[in-house]
Amino acid sequence: MSRSHPAASEDESGQEPEKGVSLNFKVSPEFKKEFKGYAVAEGISMTDLLKDGFALSKNRRQK
């Protein structure tokens, strides 16, 4: 039995989720392993970790 999910492309607020685009850059294998390991240990995605780090860096650099 197949069920259709009309709201499957919507989040809990009824809004369409934001589509992501790729952000490509090279890092060392050691950095990737440490970054990914930290994200897993914190229970967050690598994307969320990157966004958090960017926000912290922006706030620190603002005068």
GILINPE-V97080 format. One record per pair of residues at least 4 apart in sequence whose ideal C-beta (glycine too) atoms are under 7 Angstrom apart, sorted by the first residue. I is the first residue (numbers start at 1). GAP is how many residues later the second one is. Records with the same first field share a line. If there is no record, write none. Layout:
# GILINPE-V97080
I=GAP  GAP
This chain:
# GILINPE-V97080
9=7
10=4  5  6
11=4  6
27=4  5
29=4
30=4
31=4
32=4
33=4
34=4
35=4  11  14
36=4  10
37=4
38=4  11
39=5  6  7  10
44=4  5
45=4
46=4
47=4
48=4
49=4
50=4
51=4
52=4
53=4
54=4
55=4
56=4
57=4
58=4
